[in-house]
Amino acid sequence: MKNKERIIWIGSLVITLAVSLIVVHQYQTKLSNSEQKRISLSNDIIQLQQQNGDYVTQVAELMGDIENFSYGDELTFYKNDEKSNKNPTAISVVTKSLEASKTNDYDTWLSTYTNDRQKGFSREANGKFGVIRLDILSIHYVTDTRYKHNILKSERAIEKGLTADNIAVISALYEAKYDGTKAPSSFGDFDWHYVLIREDKDSPWLIQEWGYGFGGI
C-alpha cells in the first residue's frame, strides 16, 4: 500500500473510531440521564406517598375519624340479633306500622314509634291515614353501612349515646292508594327507609326516622 493510501486509510479509521466514541459517549449520557430520571421519579413517588399519607391523616382528624367504630357485616348482625332478641324484629315493627296505617289503627301505629316521635303526633292531626289500599312489595334490612355512618355522626345520635348495634335501617317498598282529601299523595309506589333505635340489646326496636336518603335522626 502506498503511503498516500495508507494515510487516507488511517485517517478514515481514526474518523470512524472518533464517531464511534462519540456515539458511545452519547449513549452513556442517555443511560445516565435515564437512571437519574428513574431515581428522581422514584423519589417523587415516595414523596407523593408520604404526602398522601399525611393528607389522609389530616382528613381523618377533620372528619372526626368516622371509621372509629366497627360493627362487622350488617346482615350477619341483624340475623344474629333476631336469634338472640326476644323482642319483635325491626322488620316486623315497620310491617306492623304500615299495616296499622292501612287499617286506620292509630293506637297500634303510634306504638311503633319512639317516645320522642310520639310526642309530635296527635289523634286529631295524625289519626286519619286515608289509606284506601296498601300493599308491601318488599321489605328488608339495609346493609349499606353509609346510613349508619351518617346517623352516628348526627348531633342527636351523639346526644343519645347511640351505638351501631342499637340502630337498624329498614327499606320498605310499598304501593298505596290514598284518599286525596286526607293525604298529600293519592297513589304511587313509595320506597322509604326507616331508622329504628333501641336503648340496648334487650329493648324493643322503635321507629325514630323515616323517608328518603341518608339522613340522621
C-alpha positions as CSV (number, residue, x, y, z in Angstrom):
1,M,0.0,0.0,0.0
2,K,1.3,3.4,-1.0
3,N,2.0,6.0,1.7
4,K,-0.8,8.2,0.5
5,E,-3.3,5.4,0.5
6,R,-2.1,4.3,4.0
7,I,-2.6,7.8,5.3
8,I,-6.1,8.0,3.9
9,W,-7.0,4.6,5.4
10,I,-5.6,5.6,8.8
11,G,-7.5,8.9,8.6
12,S,-10.7,7.1,7.8
13,L,-10.1,4.6,10.7
14,V,-9.5,7.5,13.1
15,I,-12.7,9.3,12.0
16,T,-14.7,6.1,12.3
17,L,-13.2,5.4,15.8
18,A,-13.9,9.0,16.8
19,V,-17.5,8.8,15.7
20,S,-17.9,5.5,17.5
21,L,-16.6,7.1,20.7
22,I,-19.0,10.0,20.3
23,V,-21.9,7.6,19.9
24,V,-20.9,5.6,22.9
25,H,-20.5,8.7,25.0
26,Q,-23.9,9.9,23.9
27,Y,-25.5,6.6,24.8
28,Q,-23.7,6.5,28.1
29,T,-25.0,10.0,28.8
30,K,-28.6,9.0,27.9
31,L,-28.3,6.0,30.2
32,S,-27.0,8.2,32.9
33,N,-29.9,10.7,32.4
34,S,-32.4,7.8,32.3
35,E,-31.1,6.5,35.6
36,Q,-31.2,9.9,37.1
37,K,-34.8,10.3,35.8
38,R,-35.7,6.9,37.2
39,I,-34.2,7.8,40.6
40,S,-35.9,11.2,40.5
41,L,-39.2,9.6,39.6
42,S,-38.8,7.1,42.4
43,N,-38.1,9.9,44.9
44,D,-41.2,11.8,43.6
45,I,-43.4,8.7,44.1
46,I,-42.1,8.2,47.7
47,Q,-42.7,11.9,48.4
48,L,-46.2,11.7,47.0
49,Q,-47.0,8.6,49.1
50,Q,-45.8,10.4,52.2
51,Q,-47.8,13.5,51.3
52,N,-50.8,11.4,50.7
53,G,-50.4,9.6,54.0
54,D,-50.2,13.0,55.8
55,Y,-53.3,14.1,53.8
56,V,-55.3,11.1,54.8
57,T,-54.3,11.6,58.4
58,Q,-55.4,15.3,58.3
59,V,-58.8,14.4,56.7
60,A,-59.4,11.7,59.3
61,E,-58.7,14.2,62.1
62,L,-61.0,16.8,60.4
63,M,-63.8,14.3,59.9
64,G,-63.6,13.1,63.5
65,D,-62.3,9.7,62.4
66,I,-65.6,8.3,61.0
67,E,-64.0,4.9,60.9
68,N,-63.6,4.8,64.6
69,F,-66.3,2.3,65.1
70,S,-66.8,-1.2,63.7
71,Y,-69.9,-3.3,63.5
72,G,-68.9,-6.0,61.0
73,D,-71.2,-7.5,58.4
74,E,-74.6,-5.9,58.7
75,L,-76.7,-8.8,57.5
76,T,-75.0,-11.1,59.9
77,F,-75.6,-8.6,62.7
78,Y,-79.3,-8.5,62.0
79,K,-79.7,-12.2,61.7
80,N,-77.9,-12.9,64.9
81,D,-79.9,-10.2,66.7
82,E,-83.1,-11.9,65.5
83,K,-82.0,-15.1,67.1
84,S,-80.9,-13.6,70.4
85,N,-83.5,-10.9,70.9
86,K,-87.0,-11.9,72.2
87,N,-88.5,-8.6,71.1
88,P,-90.1,-8.2,67.6
89,T,-87.6,-7.7,64.8
90,A,-87.1,-4.3,63.2
91,I,-88.7,-5.6,60.0
92,S,-91.8,-6.7,61.9
93,V,-92.1,-3.4,63.6
94,V,-92.1,-1.5,60.3
95,T,-94.6,-4.0,58.9
96,K,-96.8,-3.5,61.9
97,S,-96.7,0.2,61.4
98,L,-97.6,0.1,57.8
99,E,-100.4,-2.5,58.4
100,A,-101.8,-0.3,61.2
101,S,-102.0,2.7,58.9
102,K,-103.7,0.5,56.3
103,T,-106.5,-0.4,58.8
104,N,-106.5,3.1,60.3
105,D,-105.4,1.8,63.7
106,Y,-103.9,4.9,65.3
107,D,-103.0,3.4,68.7
108,T,-101.1,0.4,67.2
109,W,-99.4,2.7,64.6
110,L,-98.4,5.1,67.4
111,S,-96.9,2.2,69.5
112,T,-94.3,1.5,66.8
113,Y,-92.6,4.9,67.3
114,T,-90.2,6.1,69.9
115,N,-91.4,8.3,72.8
116,D,-89.7,11.3,71.1
117,R,-91.7,10.8,67.9
118,Q,-95.0,10.0,69.8
119,K,-94.9,13.5,71.4
120,G,-95.1,15.1,68.0
121,F,-98.3,13.1,67.0
122,S,-101.9,13.6,67.9
123,R,-105.1,11.7,67.1
124,E,-106.7,14.8,65.7
125,A,-103.8,15.6,63.3
126,N,-102.5,12.1,62.5
127,G,-105.3,9.7,63.4
128,K,-106.8,9.6,59.9
129,F,-104.4,8.0,57.4
130,G,-106.8,8.0,54.5
131,V,-105.4,4.7,53.2
132,I,-107.6,3.1,50.6
133,R,-105.2,0.3,49.7
134,L,-101.6,-0.5,50.7
135,D,-99.5,-3.5,49.6
136,I,-96.0,-4.1,50.8
137,L,-93.9,-5.1,47.8
138,S,-90.7,-5.7,49.6
139,I,-89.1,-5.1,53.0
140,H,-85.5,-5.9,54.0
141,Y,-82.6,-4.8,56.1
142,V,-80.3,-2.1,54.6
143,T,-76.7,-3.4,54.7
144,D,-75.1,-0.3,53.2
145,T,-73.1,1.0,56.2
146,R,-73.2,4.6,54.9
147,Y,-76.6,5.0,56.6
148,K,-75.2,4.2,60.0
149,H,-72.1,6.3,59.3
150,N,-74.3,9.3,58.8
151,I,-76.7,8.5,61.7
152,L,-73.9,8.1,64.2
153,K,-72.4,11.4,63.2
154,S,-75.6,13.3,63.7
155,E,-76.0,15.5,66.8
156,R,-79.0,13.7,68.2
157,A,-77.3,10.3,67.9
158,I,-74.4,11.7,69.9
159,E,-76.7,13.2,72.5
160,K,-78.5,9.9,72.9
161,G,-75.2,7.9,73.1
162,L,-76.3,5.6,70.3
163,T,-74.1,2.8,69.1
164,A,-74.1,1.0,65.8
165,D,-75.6,-2.2,67.3
166,N,-78.6,-0.2,68.6
167,I,-79.6,1.2,65.2
168,A,-81.5,-0.7,62.5
169,V,-82.2,0.6,59.0
170,I,-85.0,-1.0,57.0
171,S,-86.0,-0.5,53.4
172,A,-89.7,-0.8,52.6
173,L,-91.2,-0.6,49.1
174,Y,-94.9,-0.4,49.1
175,E,-97.7,0.6,46.8
176,A,-100.5,2.7,48.2
177,K,-103.7,4.5,47.2
178,Y,-104.9,7.3,49.5
179,D,-107.9,9.4,49.9
180,G,-106.7,12.7,48.4
181,T,-108.6,14.7,50.9
182,K,-106.8,13.1,53.9
183,A,-103.3,12.5,52.5
184,P,-100.9,14.6,50.3
185,S,-100.4,11.7,47.9
186,S,-103.2,9.9,46.1
187,F,-101.4,6.9,44.5
188,G,-98.0,5.6,43.9
189,D,-95.0,3.4,44.9
190,F,-93.1,4.5,48.0
191,D,-89.5,3.4,48.6
192,W,-88.8,4.6,52.2
193,H,-86.1,3.9,54.7
194,Y,-87.0,3.5,58.3
195,V,-84.5,4.1,61.1
196,L,-85.2,2.2,64.3
197,I,-83.4,2.6,67.5
198,R,-83.4,0.9,70.9
199,E,-81.8,1.6,74.3
200,D,-79.9,-1.6,74.5
201,K,-79.9,-5.2,73.0
202,D,-82.8,-6.2,75.3
203,S,-85.0,-3.3,74.4
204,P,-87.6,-3.2,71.6
205,W,-86.9,-1.6,68.2
206,L,-88.9,1.6,67.6
207,I,-89.1,3.9,64.6
208,Q,-87.3,7.1,65.1
209,E,-87.0,8.4,61.5
210,W,-88.4,7.6,58.0
211,G,-88.2,8.9,54.5
212,Y,-85.6,9.1,51.7
213,G,-81.9,9.5,51.6
214,F,-79.0,9.2,54.1
215,G,-80.3,11.4,56.8
216,G,-79.6,11.3,60.6
217,I,-82.2,11.0,63.3
